[in-house]
Amino acid sequence: MLVTTAVFINYVDRGNLSTAAPLLQDQLSLNEVQLGLLFSAFYYGYVPLMPLMGVLAERFGAKPVFAAGLGLWSVATMLTGFAGGFMSLLLLRVLLGIGESGAFPCASKVLAATVEPHRLGVANGVLSFGYLIGPAIGTFVGGLLMAHLGWRPVFFLFGLLSLLWLIPWLRSDVPKPVKTIAGVMGPSLGTLLRERALWGASLGHFASNYGYYFIVSWLPFYLVKTRGYSFEMMSLVASIAYLLNAGSAFGMGVLADRWLRRGASATVVYKSIMGISHAGAVLCMIGMMTLGETGSLVSLFAFQMIAGASYPGLFAIPQILAGPDATGRWVGLQNAAGNLAGLIAPAVTGFLVYSTGQFGLAFGLVAALNVLGCLSWVWVLPSVAPIDWAKRQPRAIA
């Protein structure tokens, strides 16, 4: 429950800037290109540090790495309330990304060490619910508070509240790292990089995240500036979309475990879920691109439900494949590749909207990348089964 609460806080704090985007544009005279760069700046710190955080989580344990990261990102959130312009916001977003980079390697390390494989669907469904409901509550509560108090006090308040998580975490009993494979802390980096499954999961994760970060970064701006919604109405509609996303993730985690208990293989269960989800997302993006206001809104809600169904698999798959010996490093690598989408999606969307004055091309690009996601999970990824790392390690020459 503590790791779920942490990733919930993680997504509230990273999503606040998107909620504040319409206000920031007016008060700080920022254009769409600058907003896109600010949305992407988080990932300048987040993506490069994630593989390192996976290594640190396995060497020193999840407890100290998670605690240090949350402390750093909470301070960065608080300081954002004092930012004076584009450059200070940019630097603080990078700092926020550095702090949050250890969250998912640490969370996955804890789950792989404490949860049985046939229960990982529910465990990751709960975890997904936590980080997906973060934008829903953050957008709704943050949006209403910003409408009445302004954006600066809200950033300071949310950062201060985030620090409270450290109190129960530092008192908790978290599994410590265990040496395996002849005293080595899991398989080597080279062994991991030779795994076809890592590449398939990483490509699929990237495609999944591109659509997610496109929505979570630009939905508030799209609803206010393109659809003409009030700030309060934007907060309500976006929150409903995020709630559907979170509820779908939790529900699919439960269904996946039931399917496994009835005798289906993890390969059939998770490949089916991931493939169908990406195919459905293509149709939803086409709907958002071509339909009128009502049809576009229905397509948005459908996309959130379809995409949410795939999220438990994003981390259950590597936890099954890598096992306790390598989950921290595997997820560090996979999540870094997946979150390259965070570097690209917000900035590319900003450029496309600034250049064309509309979101059509941005929706089309998300649809195309979901085709890539479907192929990656179904074809590139081999079977979803535990890897015997002792057999994968290169043998020393006598």
KOLLUM-133893 format. One line per 2 residues: number of its first residue (from 1); for each residue x, y negated, z of C-alpha. Coordinates in steps of 0.25 Angstrom, whole numbers. Layout:
N
NUM = X Y Z  ...
This chain:
398
1 = 0 0 0  11 -10 3
3 = 18 -8 -11  4 -10 -17
5 = 2 -23 -9  16 -27 -14
7 = 13 -26 -28  0 -33 -26
9 = 8 -45 -20  18 -43 -32
11 = 7 -46 -43  0 -57 -35
13 = 13 -64 -34  18 -62 -48
15 = 4 -66 -54  2 -79 -47
17 = 9 -87 -58  -1 -82 -68
19 = -13 -86 -60  -6 -100 -58
21 = -3 -101 -73  -14 -111 -77
23 = -11 -120 -65  4 -119 -68
25 = 2 -123 -82  -5 -135 -79
27 = 3 -140 -66  17 -136 -71
29 = 15 -139 -86  18 -125 -91
31 = 15 -119 -104  11 -105 -108
33 = 26 -101 -112  31 -106 -98
35 = 20 -98 -91  23 -86 -99
37 = 38 -87 -95  34 -89 -80
39 = 25 -76 -81  37 -69 -86
41 = 47 -75 -77  43 -65 -66
43 = 48 -54 -74  62 -60 -76
45 = 65 -56 -62  55 -44 -61
47 = 59 -35 -73  75 -36 -72
49 = 75 -33 -57  65 -21 -57
51 = 75 -10 -60  84 -15 -49
53 = 73 -15 -39  70 -1 -43
55 = 84 3 -40  84 -5 -27
57 = 71 1 -22  77 15 -24
59 = 90 12 -17  85 4 -5
61 = 70 7 -5  58 0 -9
63 = 56 -7 5  67 -17 5
65 = 66 -20 -11  51 -22 -10
67 = 52 -31 2  63 -40 -4
69 = 56 -41 -17  43 -45 -11
71 = 49 -55 -2  56 -62 -15
73 = 44 -62 -23  35 -68 -12
75 = 45 -79 -10  45 -82 -25
77 = 30 -83 -25  30 -93 -14
79 = 40 -101 -21  32 -102 -34
81 = 22 -111 -27  33 -121 -26
83 = 38 -120 -41  39 -133 -48
85 = 39 -129 -63  42 -119 -73
87 = 57 -115 -69  54 -113 -54
89 = 42 -105 -58  51 -97 -67
91 = 61 -94 -57  51 -90 -46
93 = 44 -80 -55  58 -74 -58
95 = 60 -73 -43  46 -67 -41
97 = 49 -56 -51  63 -52 -44
99 = 55 -51 -31  44 -42 -37
101 = 53 -33 -46  55 -23 -35
103 = 40 -21 -32  36 -10 -42
105 = 49 -2 -41  48 -2 -25
107 = 33 1 -26  35 13 -35
109 = 46 18 -27  37 19 -15
111 = 26 26 -22  35 36 -29
113 = 41 39 -15  27 40 -8
115 = 16 44 -17  14 58 -24
117 = 14 58 -39  -1 62 -40
119 = -4 50 -32  4 40 -39
121 = -8 36 -48  -16 31 -36
123 = -3 25 -29  1 17 -42
125 = -14 13 -44  -14 7 -30
127 = -1 0 -33  -6 -5 -47
129 = -19 -10 -40  -10 -18 -31
131 = -2 -25 -41  -13 -26 -51
133 = -23 -32 -41  -12 -42 -37
135 = -15 -51 -49  -30 -50 -47
137 = -30 -55 -33  -18 -64 -35
139 = -25 -71 -47  -39 -72 -40
141 = -34 -77 -27  -22 -84 -32
143 = -30 -91 -43  -41 -95 -33
145 = -30 -101 -24  -23 -108 -35
147 = -36 -114 -40  -38 -121 -26
149 = -24 -122 -20  -15 -123 -33
151 = -4 -112 -37  7 -116 -27
153 = 1 -113 -14  -4 -99 -19
155 = 10 -95 -23  16 -99 -10
157 = 4 -92 -3  5 -79 -11
159 = 20 -78 -9  19 -80 6
161 = 8 -69 7  17 -59 -1
163 = 27 -59 10  18 -53 20
165 = 19 -39 13  33 -38 18
167 = 28 -36 32  22 -22 30
169 = 32 -18 19  44 -20 28
171 = 37 -12 39  33 0 29
173 = 39 13 28  44 14 13
175 = 52 26 8  67 24 7
177 = 75 28 -5  80 43 -6
179 = 92 47 -14  90 58 -24
181 = 97 65 -35  110 68 -29
183 = 110 55 -20  107 46 -32
185 = 95 36 -30  87 43 -41
187 = 90 44 -56  100 34 -63
189 = 95 22 -71  101 29 -84
191 = 92 41 -80  80 33 -79
193 = 82 25 -92  83 39 -100
195 = 69 42 -96  59 41 -107
197 = 48 40 -97  54 27 -91
199 = 54 20 -105  40 25 -108
201 = 35 20 -95  43 7 -96
203 = 37 4 -110  23 7 -105
205 = 25 -1 -93  29 -13 -101
207 = 17 -12 -110  8 -11 -98
209 = 14 -23 -91  14 -32 -103
211 = -1 -32 -103  -2 -33 -88
213 = 8 -45 -88  1 -52 -99
215 = -12 -52 -92  -7 -55 -78
217 = 1 -66 -83  -8 -73 -93
219 = -22 -69 -89  -25 -81 -80
221 = -19 -91 -90  -27 -84 -101
223 = -40 -85 -94  -39 -99 -90
225 = -32 -105 -102  -38 -96 -113
227 = -52 -92 -108  -54 -105 -100
229 = -57 -98 -86  -56 -107 -74
231 = -45 -103 -64  -55 -97 -55
233 = -61 -89 -66  -48 -84 -71
235 = -44 -79 -57  -57 -71 -57
237 = -56 -65 -71  -41 -62 -69
239 = -43 -56 -56  -54 -46 -61
241 = -45 -42 -72  -33 -39 -62
243 = -43 -32 -53  -48 -23 -64
245 = -33 -20 -67  -30 -16 -53
247 = -42 -8 -51  -40 0 -64
249 = -25 3 -59  -30 9 -46
251 = -41 17 -52  -32 23 -63
253 = -22 27 -52  -33 35 -45
255 = -37 41 -58  -23 45 -62
257 = -21 52 -49  -34 60 -50
259 = -30 64 -64  -17 69 -59
261 = -23 77 -48  -32 84 -58
263 = -20 90 -65  -17 80 -76
265 = -2 77 -78  4 63 -75
267 = 8 62 -89  -7 64 -94
269 = -12 55 -83  -3 43 -84
271 = 0 44 -100  -15 44 -102
273 = -18 32 -93  -6 23 -98
275 = -10 26 -113  -25 24 -112
277 = -22 11 -104  -13 5 -114
279 = -22 9 -126  -34 2 -119
281 = -25 -11 -116  -23 -12 -131
283 = -38 -13 -133  -40 -23 -122
285 = -29 -32 -127  -36 -32 -141
287 = -49 -36 -134  -43 -47 -126
289 = -37 -52 -139  -49 -51 -148
291 = -62 -52 -140  -69 -65 -134
293 = -69 -69 -120  -78 -58 -114
295 = -71 -47 -122  -57 -52 -119
297 = -61 -52 -104  -66 -38 -105
299 = -54 -34 -112  -45 -40 -101
301 = -53 -33 -90  -52 -19 -98
303 = -37 -21 -100  -35 -24 -85
305 = -42 -11 -82  -35 -3 -93
307 = -21 -8 -89  -23 -6 -75
309 = -26 9 -77  -12 10 -82
311 = -5 4 -70  -4 15 -61
313 = 4 23 -71  14 12 -73
315 = 21 17 -60  15 31 -57
317 = 22 36 -70  36 31 -66
319 = 33 36 -52  30 50 -57
321 = 41 50 -67  52 44 -58
323 = 48 50 -44  54 44 -31
325 = 68 45 -36  67 35 -47
327 = 54 27 -46  60 14 -41
329 = 70 13 -53  60 19 -63
331 = 49 9 -60  60 -2 -59
333 = 64 1 -73  50 3 -79
335 = 44 -9 -72  55 -18 -77
337 = 52 -13 -91  37 -14 -89
339 = 38 -28 -83  46 -33 -95
341 = 32 -36 -99  32 -47 -89
343 = 43 -54 -95  37 -53 -109
345 = 22 -53 -108  19 -67 -100
347 = 30 -74 -109  26 -69 -122
349 = 11 -71 -119  14 -86 -115
351 = 22 -87 -129  10 -81 -137
353 = -1 -89 -130  8 -102 -131
355 = 10 -99 -146  -3 -95 -150
357 = -13 -102 -140  -20 -88 -137
359 = -18 -75 -131  -21 -66 -143
361 = -7 -62 -146  -4 -59 -132
363 = -15 -49 -131  -11 -42 -143
365 = 3 -40 -138  -2 -34 -126
367 = -10 -24 -134  2 -20 -142
369 = 11 -18 -130  0 -9 -124
371 = 2 0 -137  16 1 -133
373 = 12 5 -118  3 16 -123
375 = 14 22 -131  24 21 -120
377 = 16 28 -110  10 39 -119
379 = 22 42 -128  35 37 -123
381 = 33 41 -108  35 56 -107
383 = 28 65 -96  24 58 -83
385 = 31 68 -73  42 67 -63
387 = 56 66 -68  67 75 -62
389 = 78 65 -60  88 75 -56
391 = 88 81 -70  88 68 -77
393 = 101 63 -70  113 64 -79
395 = 122 76 -74  136 72 -70
397 = 148 79 -78  156 89 -70
